[in-house]
Amino acid sequence: MISQGNPTRVVLVTGPSGAGRSTAINVLEDLGFEAIDNIPFRMIPRLFETETLSHPLALGIDVRNRDFSLARLLDLHQDLIRQTDGNATLLYLDCRPDILLRRYSETRRRHPMAQAETPEIGIAREIDLLRPVENRADILIDTSHLSPHDLKAELHGWFADASSQRLSVALQSFSFKRGIPHGVDMVFDCRFLANPHWEQGLREKTGLDEAVQGFVASDARLAPFLNKIVDLLAFLLPEVDREGKTHVSVGIGCTGGQHRSVVVTERVARTLAEQGWRVSIGHKELARRGIAPAGGVVLSGLGGTEE
């Protein structure tokens, strides 16, 4: 049972099979919801038996649930509205029957309500069964002509808010000698900067040491280089965020991945965090040597740091 006044937001996601429920669940999870798909009705009360939930909750409800019933779904919606002080939403994803049929034809899957019959029959049965739920829905989205990207944008409009998890930016320094890291979205090369490796007292140190940071900062080209990187990311990141992407990975490399790339990564990361972005810092070469944590460091976007 959910305690009265519990601020937890709960979204019930349902609709005919093939209308985009799984996509919606994934989008809500990216927005910071704890998402559970195809959960049996009998299991739902257990989610609220312990302490207050720290994240909003998205529950995918499907006719394939073994204990599914129309009455139980409608009753659950009403109970959640009452128990969350109105903070429960029934999201219904609708779709035209001909579009659903085309989607089933493309995947060649059997319809859950017509295992031994044609998909048309199952689609008609399910739409008819769910009509009362459609009529009760707080939010109804017709996905007939929406791509997964369009649906993601629509859901962001309804459910993204200041408390939602924003785009996360992963910055990692690396050594060009070992190759560009797999999966990075963009790469910056700082091998043109003055190299501390050739300074006897700095060779064994890293870009995390103040002496190395001071040496690299003495290169007059560092400041404009940092400004150009930050300016580019300041333009790109909001656009990527609006696109619905949840993660961007940026690689910053130098020859050995020990000095210059570490300094640049640290400075860019802290500037982005000051601008409000959630940033993770990783130093690939330093982690390989056991000098830096393999999991990196996360800057919360407010200047705070957590391992």
Phi, psi and chi 1 to 4 in degrees:
 res  aa     phi    psi   chi1   chi2   chi3   chi4
   1 MET       -  136.9 -179.0   67.5   68.8      -
   2 ILE   -84.1  132.8  -53.4  174.1      -      -
   3 SER   -68.8  148.0   60.6      -      -      -
   4 GLN   -61.9  138.4  -66.2  -67.1  -29.6      -
   5 GLY    81.4    2.7      -      -      -      -
   6 ASN   -61.5  124.2 -169.2  -44.6      -      -
   7 PRO   -76.9   -1.9   29.8  -35.3      -      -
   8 THR   -58.3  129.7  -60.4      -      -      -
   9 ARG   -89.8  133.7 -176.7  177.1 -169.2  179.5
  10 VAL  -123.0  129.6 -178.6      -      -      -
  11 VAL  -119.3  122.7  178.1      -      -      -
  12 LEU   -94.0  123.4  -60.9  177.1      -      -
  13 VAL  -111.7  120.8 -174.2      -      -      -
  14 THR  -149.7 -177.6 -168.3      -      -      -
  15 GLY   142.9  173.5      -      -      -      -
  16 PRO   -63.4  148.4   20.4  -31.5      -      -
  17 SER   -58.7  130.2  -55.9      -      -      -
  18 GLY    96.8   -2.1      -      -      -      -
  19 ALA   -85.8   -9.0      -      -      -      -
  20 GLY   117.0   18.8      -      -      -      -
  21 ARG   -60.7  -45.0 -170.0 -164.2   67.6 -100.2
  22 SER   -62.5  -40.4  -64.5      -      -      -
  23 THR   -61.6  -43.8  -62.1      -      -      -
  24 ALA   -62.5  -41.8      -      -      -      -
  25 ILE   -60.5  -43.0  -74.4  -70.1      -      -
  26 ASN   -65.1  -39.9  -69.0  -24.9      -      -
  27 VAL   -64.4  -44.8  171.9      -      -      -
  28 LEU   -62.9  -36.6  -69.4  171.1      -      -
  29 GLU   -62.8  -41.4 -175.5  172.7   28.6      -
  30 ASP   -64.8  -25.7  -70.3  -21.2      -      -
  31 LEU   -83.9    2.5  -72.9  172.7      -      -
  32 GLY   105.2    1.5      -      -      -      -
  33 PHE   -76.5  146.3  -76.8   75.0      -      -
  34 GLU   -82.1  114.8 -177.2  175.8   -7.9      -
  35 ALA  -111.1  132.1      -      -      -      -
  36 ILE  -132.8  122.9  -51.6  173.3      -      -
  37 ASP  -105.2  147.0 -161.6    8.7      -      -
  38 ASN    56.9   39.7  -86.9  -17.4      -      -
  39 ILE   -80.7  132.6 -177.9  170.8      -      -
  40 PRO   -63.5  145.4  -21.7   33.2      -      -
  41 PHE   -58.2  -38.4  -78.5   96.5      -      -
  42 ARG   -66.0  -18.4   66.1 -179.6 -178.8  -80.8
  43 MET   -87.7  -19.4  -60.3  -67.1  -65.5      -
  44 ILE   -61.1  -44.3  -66.4  175.3      -      -
  45 PRO   -58.1  -29.6  -25.3   36.2      -      -
  46 ARG   -66.8  -22.9  -59.4 -176.0 -171.5  179.5
  47 LEU   -64.7  -21.4  -61.6  173.7      -      -
  48 PHE  -116.1   13.9  -51.1  101.4      -      -
  49 GLU   -78.9  -24.6  -73.7  177.1   -8.2      -
  50 THR   -98.6 -133.8   54.7      -      -      -
  51 GLU   -78.1  169.7   58.5 -163.9   46.0      -
  52 THR   -59.9  134.7  -59.4      -      -      -
  53 LEU   -69.5  139.8  -62.4  175.0      -      -
  54 SER   -90.7  -11.4   58.4      -      -      -
  55 HIS  -128.6  152.2  -62.9  -75.9      -      -
  56 PRO   -62.6  158.1   21.6  -31.9      -      -
  57 LEU  -122.1  132.7 -168.7   62.1      -      -
  58 ALA  -119.8  124.1      -      -      -      -
  59 LEU  -118.6  121.2  -57.3  177.4      -      -
  60 GLY   -87.1  122.5      -      -      -      -
  61 ILE  -113.2  129.8  -53.1  -64.2      -      -
  62 ASP  -136.6  148.3 -171.3  -61.9      -      -
  63 VAL   -64.0  -15.1  -63.7      -      -      -
  64 ARG   -76.4  -13.2  -69.5  172.8  -65.3 -179.8
  65 ASN   -56.2  134.4  -71.2   15.3      -      -
  66 ARG   -60.6  -31.7  -74.8 -179.7  -64.6  176.1
  67 ASP  -109.1   26.0   58.2   -8.1      -      -
  68 PHE   -66.5  138.9  176.3   85.9      -      -
  69 SER  -153.0  146.7   79.0      -      -      -
  70 LEU   -60.5  -43.3 -179.1   64.0      -      -
  71 ALA   -62.7  -41.0      -      -      -      -
  72 ARG   -65.9  -37.8  -65.1 -176.9   76.3  170.9
  73 LEU   -66.5  -45.0  174.9   54.4      -      -
  74 LEU   -66.8  -38.2  -64.4  175.3      -      -
  75 ASP   -66.4  -39.8  -71.8  -15.1      -      -
  76 LEU   -61.0  -43.2  173.0   64.0      -      -
  77 HIS   -58.4  -46.9 -179.6 -138.4      -      -
  78 GLN   -64.8  -42.2  -72.8  -57.4  -53.3      -
  79 ASP   -61.3  -42.3  -71.4  -16.9      -      -
  80 LEU   -67.9  -37.4  -70.9  173.1      -      -
  81 ILE   -59.8  -44.4  -71.1  174.8      -      -
  82 ARG   -68.7  -42.6 -177.7  173.5   60.0 -102.9
  83 GLN   -81.8  -16.0  -65.5  166.5    5.7      -
  84 THR  -109.0   16.3   61.6      -      -      -
  85 ASP    56.4   43.4  -67.3  -24.2      -      -
  86 GLY    82.3   10.1      -      -      -      -
  87 ASN   -95.8   32.5 -149.9   15.9      -      -
  88 ALA  -118.6  137.7      -      -      -      -
  89 THR  -126.3  133.0  -58.7      -      -      -
  90 LEU   -99.5  110.5  177.3   57.1      -      -
  91 LEU  -100.1  120.1  168.8   62.6      -      -
  92 TYR  -113.9  121.7 -171.5   90.2      -      -
  93 LEU   -98.3  113.9  -59.9  172.6      -      -
  94 ASP  -103.0  163.9 -163.2   12.8      -      -
  95 CYS  -164.1  143.6 -172.6      -      -      -
  96 ARG   -64.4  142.6  -80.3  172.8   28.5 -162.3
  97 PRO   -56.5  -38.7  -26.2   35.1      -      -
  98 ASP   -67.4  -33.2   59.2  -47.7      -      -
  99 ILE   -71.3  -41.4  -57.8  -65.4      -      -
 100 LEU   -60.3  -41.5  -69.7  173.7      -      -
 101 LEU   -62.3  -42.0  179.0   59.9      -      -
 102 ARG   -63.3  -40.8 -171.9 -175.0   70.1 -165.1
 103 ARG   -64.1  -40.4  -67.4  174.4 -177.1  174.8
 104 TYR   -67.4  -35.5  -93.4   92.6      -      -
 105 SER   -65.9  -35.9  -61.4      -      -      -
 106 GLU   -70.1  -37.2  -69.8  171.4   -9.1      -
 107 THR   -89.9  -18.4   60.8      -      -      -
 108 ARG    59.4   32.1  -62.6 -172.4  177.5 -177.6
 109 ARG   -92.2  153.5  -64.0 -178.4   61.0 -166.4
 110 ARG   -79.9  145.2  -66.5 -179.6  177.0  178.6
 111 HIS   -77.9  137.2 -165.6  -80.7      -      -
 112 PRO   -62.4  -19.6   19.9  -32.6      -      -
 113 MET  -107.1   14.8  -62.8 -166.0   70.8      -
 114 ALA  -154.8   62.7      -      -      -      -
 115 GLN   -60.9  -36.3  -67.9  -69.3  -28.7      -
 116 ALA  -111.5   12.0      -      -      -      -
 117 GLU  -126.6 -177.5  -60.5  167.7  -69.8      -
 118 THR   -74.1  153.2   63.4      -      -      -
 119 PRO   -58.4  -33.0  -25.4   34.5      -      -
 120 GLU   -55.5  -41.7  -66.9   99.8  -40.0      -
 121 ILE   -65.8  -44.6  -65.5  175.0      -      -
 122 GLY   -64.4  -40.7      -      -      -      -
 123 ILE   -62.0  -45.8  -69.9  168.8      -      -
 124 ALA   -62.3  -42.6      -      -      -      -
 125 ARG   -62.0  -44.4  -75.9  174.8 -179.8  163.5
 126 GLU   -69.1  -42.7 -173.2  174.8   24.7      -
 127 ILE   -61.2  -41.9  -70.2  176.1      -      -
 128 ASP   -65.1  -41.4 -174.5   60.4      -      -
 129 LEU   -62.5  -40.1  172.1   67.8      -      -
 130 LEU   -88.7    1.9  -66.6  176.3      -      -
 131 ARG   -54.3  -44.1 -168.5   74.7   64.8 -167.4
 132 PRO   -63.2  -31.9  -23.5   35.3      -      -
 133 VAL   -69.8  -42.5 -178.3      -      -      -
 134 GLU   -57.5  -41.8  177.9 -174.8   -2.5      -
 135 ASN   -68.1  -27.4  -65.8  -25.5      -      -
 136 ARG   -88.0  -12.8  178.8   80.9   68.0   81.8
 137 ALA   -58.0  140.0      -      -      -      -
 138 ASP   -79.2  -37.4  -58.4  -58.4      -      -
 139 ILE  -131.0  127.7  -61.4  173.2      -      -
 140 LEU  -121.6  123.6 -169.7  150.0      -      -
 141 ILE  -120.7  121.6  -60.7  175.9      -      -
 142 ASP   -87.4  114.4 -173.0  -17.9      -      -
 143 THR   -95.3    9.2   68.8      -      -      -
 144 SER   -52.4  -40.9  -60.5      -      -      -
 145 HIS  -119.5   24.7  -59.9  -67.6      -      -
 146 LEU  -103.4  131.4  -63.2 -177.4      -      -
 147 SER   -77.2  165.6   67.2      -      -      -
 148 PRO   -54.4  -36.6  -29.4   36.9      -      -
 149 HIS   -64.9  -43.5  169.0   75.3      -      -
 150 ASP   -63.4  -40.9  -65.4  -27.7      -      -
 151 LEU   -64.2  -40.2  176.5   56.0      -      -
 152 LYS   -60.0  -44.6 -177.6 -177.5  -64.1 -173.6
 153 ALA   -63.4  -40.0      -      -      -      -
 154 GLU   -63.3  -43.3 -178.2   83.0    9.4      -
 155 LEU   -68.2  -35.7  -68.7  167.8      -      -
 156 HIS   -59.9  -40.1  -88.7 -114.1      -      -
 157 GLY   -62.0  -35.2      -      -      -      -
 158 TRP   -84.4  -36.8  -77.9  106.5      -      -
 159 PHE  -119.6  -13.9  -64.3  103.7      -      -
 160 ALA   -76.8  130.8      -      -      -      -
 161 ASP  -145.5 -173.7   54.4   37.5      -      -
 162 ALA   -62.3  -25.2      -      -      -      -
 163 SER   -90.3   -7.5   63.9      -      -      -
 164 SER   -74.5  153.0  -64.0      -      -      -
 165 GLN   -67.5  126.0  178.9  177.7  -26.4      -
 166 ARG   -90.4 -178.5  -63.2 -174.2   60.5 -162.6
 167 LEU   -55.6  132.6  174.6   76.2      -      -
 168 SER  -103.6  142.3   62.1      -      -      -
 169 VAL  -117.9  121.1 -175.1      -      -      -
 170 ALA  -104.2  119.9      -      -      -      -
 171 LEU  -110.1  131.7  -63.9  176.1      -      -
 172 GLN  -140.2  134.2   60.4  175.2  -50.5      -
 173 SER   -84.2  153.1   64.0      -      -      -
 174 PHE  -156.0  168.0   69.3   92.5      -      -
 175 SER  -101.0  124.3  164.7      -      -      -
 176 PHE   -63.0  -25.6  -87.8  103.2      -      -
 177 LYS   -64.0  -27.2  -68.7 -168.5  -62.7 -175.5
 178 ARG   -98.5   -0.8  -63.3 -174.2 -178.1  -84.5
 179 GLY    97.0  158.6      -      -      -      -
 180 ILE   -71.1  133.1  -63.4  174.4      -      -
 181 PRO   -58.6  146.1  -21.1   31.9      -      -
 182 HIS   -70.1  137.1  175.9   71.5      -      -
 183 GLY    89.2    1.6      -      -      -      -
 184 VAL   -74.2  146.8  -66.7      -      -      -
 185 ASP   -87.2  -27.7  -62.9  -63.1      -      -
 186 MET  -154.6  157.3   63.1 -169.6   81.1      -
 187 VAL  -133.3  138.2  171.6      -      -      -
 188 PHE  -118.8  137.7  -64.5  100.2      -      -
 189 ASP  -108.3  117.7 -175.0  -11.3      -      -
 190 CYS  -112.7   26.4   54.3      -      -      -
 191 ARG   -70.0  -12.3  -73.7  175.9  -68.9 -174.3
 192 PHE   -77.5  -17.4   66.9   91.4      -      -
 193 LEU   -72.2  156.8  -65.1  171.1      -      -
 194 ALA   -56.1  134.2      -      -      -      -
 195 ASN   -99.0  115.2 -167.4  -10.9      -      -
 196 PRO   -62.8  -17.3  -21.2   34.0      -      -
 197 HIS   -57.0  -29.6  175.9   79.6      -      -
 198 TRP   -88.6    1.5  -56.2  114.8      -      -
 199 GLU   -98.3  119.2  -64.1  -66.0  -43.1      -
 200 GLN   -53.4  -42.4 -169.8   63.2   37.2      -
 201 GLY   -78.9   -8.0      -      -      -      -
 202 LEU  -111.7  -13.4  -59.2  178.9      -      -
 203 ARG   -56.3  -41.0  178.4  171.5  -62.8 -176.5
 204 GLU   -86.9   -8.0  -59.7  -55.5  -41.6      -
 205 LYS   -84.8  178.6  -64.3 -177.6 -178.4  -64.4
 206 THR  -128.3  174.0   76.4      -      -      -
 207 GLY   -67.3   -5.4      -      -      -      -
 208 LEU   -84.4  -13.0  -60.4  176.1      -      -
 209 ASP   -86.4  140.6  -65.5  -56.4      -      -
 210 GLU   -61.3  -36.5  -71.1 -173.2    9.0      -
 211 ALA   -62.8  -40.9      -      -      -      -
 212 VAL   -69.3  -41.4  172.3      -      -      -
 213 GLN   -60.5  -41.2  -65.6  168.7   12.9      -
 214 GLY   -65.9  -40.2      -      -      -      -
 215 PHE   -63.1  -47.8  178.8   86.6      -      -
 216 VAL   -65.4  -38.1  175.4      -      -      -
 217 ALA   -67.3  -22.9      -      -      -      -
 218 SER   -71.5  -15.1   68.0      -      -      -
 219 ASP   -74.8  118.7 -171.4  -33.2      -      -
 220 ALA   -61.8  -16.8      -      -      -      -
 221 ARG   -82.8  -13.6  -62.9  168.3  -64.6  180.0
 222 LEU   -64.0  -50.3  176.2   65.6      -      -
 223 ALA   -58.0  -50.4      -      -      -      -
 224 PRO   -64.9  -31.3   16.2  -27.8      -      -
 225 PHE   -63.8  -46.5 -178.4   52.2      -      -
 226 LEU   -62.1  -41.9  -68.5  173.9      -      -
 227 ASN   -61.5  -40.3  -71.6  -22.9      -      -
 228 LYS   -68.4  -40.2  -70.6 -177.8 -177.5  -62.4
 229 ILE   -63.0  -48.4  -66.6  176.2      -      -
 230 VAL   -64.8  -40.5  171.0      -      -      -
 231 ASP   -62.6  -42.1  -75.2  -13.1      -      -
 232 LEU   -63.7  -46.5  176.7   60.5      -      -
 233 LEU   -67.5  -33.8  -67.1  175.7      -      -
 234 ALA   -63.6  -30.1      -      -      -      -
 235 PHE   -79.9  -43.6  169.8   77.6      -      -
 236 LEU   -74.4  -43.2  -74.2  174.9      -      -
 237 LEU   -60.9  -44.0  -66.2  179.8      -      -
 238 PRO   -62.2  -34.5  -24.2   35.5      -      -
 239 GLU   -67.9  -41.6  -60.7  -57.3  -39.3      -
 240 VAL   -66.1  -37.6  173.1      -      -      -
 241 ASP   -62.7  -45.0 -165.1   20.5      -      -
 242 ARG   -64.9  -28.8  -81.9 -170.5  -77.0  -88.0
 243 GLU   -66.8  -18.7 -176.8   92.7    0.4      -
 244 GLY    99.1    1.5      -      -      -      -
 245 LYS   -73.3  146.8 -166.2  170.7 -178.0 -179.9
 246 THR  -109.3   -7.6   58.7      -      -      -
 247 HIS  -150.3  134.8 -177.9  -92.5      -      -
 248 VAL  -129.6  133.2  169.7      -      -      -
 249 SER  -115.0  128.1  178.9      -      -      -
 250 VAL  -121.6  126.1  179.4      -      -      -
 251 GLY  -102.1  136.8      -      -      -      -
 252 ILE  -126.4  115.7  -60.9  175.4      -      -
 253 GLY  -118.4  152.3      -      -      -      -
 254 CYS  -136.9 -172.4   64.2      -      -      -
 255 THR   -62.2  -52.9  -54.9      -      -      -
 256 GLY  -105.1   -7.5      -      -      -      -
 257 GLY    70.9   21.4      -      -      -      -
 258 GLN  -113.3  -34.7  178.4  179.4  -22.2      -
 259 HIS  -113.9  -79.9  -60.7  111.8      -      -
 260 ARG   -61.9  -46.4  -64.9  164.7  -69.2 -179.1
 261 SER   -64.4  -32.5   61.1      -      -      -
 262 VAL   -67.7  -44.9  174.1      -      -      -
 263 VAL   -60.9  -47.8  172.3      -      -      -
 264 VAL   -63.9  -43.4  172.8      -      -      -
 265 THR   -59.6  -46.1  -62.3      -      -      -
 266 GLU   -61.4  -43.4  -69.8  -77.8  -31.5      -
 267 ARG   -72.0  -41.7  -63.7 -158.9  175.1 -164.1
 268 VAL   -64.5  -42.3  171.1      -      -      -
 269 ALA   -60.7  -44.4      -      -      -      -
 270 ARG   -70.1  -33.7  -80.9  169.5  170.8   72.8
 271 THR   -65.5  -43.7  -60.2      -      -      -
 272 LEU   -64.2  -39.3  -67.7  178.5      -      -
 273 ALA   -63.5  -39.0      -      -      -      -
 274 GLU   -64.8  -26.5  -70.5  168.7    0.0      -
 275 GLN   -81.7   -3.4  -66.2  176.4   -7.7      -
 276 GLY   104.9    2.2      -      -      -      -
 277 TRP   -84.3  148.5  -63.5  102.3      -      -
 278 ARG   -84.7  117.4  177.3  178.3  171.0   83.6
 279 VAL  -124.8  135.4 -176.8      -      -      -
 280 SER  -111.8  140.7   64.6      -      -      -
 281 ILE  -114.0  129.4  -55.0  173.2      -      -
 282 GLY  -133.9  143.2      -      -      -      -
 283 HIS  -122.1   97.4  -61.3  -60.6      -      -
 284 LYS   -57.7  -47.4 -164.8  172.1 -178.4   66.1
 285 GLU   -71.8  -39.4 -172.9   63.8   20.1      -
 286 LEU   -67.9  -36.1  -58.8 -169.8      -      -
 287 ALA   -66.8  -37.8      -      -      -      -
 288 ARG   -61.7  -33.4 -170.3 -176.4   70.1   83.5
 289 ARG   -88.9   -3.4  -59.2 -177.2 -169.7 -179.2
 290 GLY    80.6   14.6      -      -      -      -
 291 ILE   -85.8  -33.6  -60.2  173.2      -      -
 292 ALA  -121.8  153.6      -      -      -      -
 293 PRO   -62.6  137.1   21.8  -32.4      -      -
 294 ALA   -63.1  -32.2      -      -      -      -
 295 GLY   -80.6   -8.5      -      -      -      -
 296 GLY    76.0 -173.7      -      -      -      -
 297 VAL  -125.2  141.0  173.3      -      -      -
 298 VAL  -109.4  128.9  175.3      -      -      -
 299 LEU   -98.8  126.1  -56.2 -178.9      -      -
 300 SER   -69.7  -11.9   66.5      -      -      -
 301 GLY    99.5   -4.5      -      -      -      -
 302 LEU  -124.8   15.0  -61.0  172.5      -      -
 303 GLY    92.4   -8.6      -      -      -      -
 304 GLY   -79.6  156.5      -      -      -      -
 305 THR  -128.9  140.3  -57.8      -      -      -
 306 GLU  -140.9  143.3   56.9 -172.0   76.6      -
 307 GLU   -71.4      -  -64.8  -64.0  -31.1      -
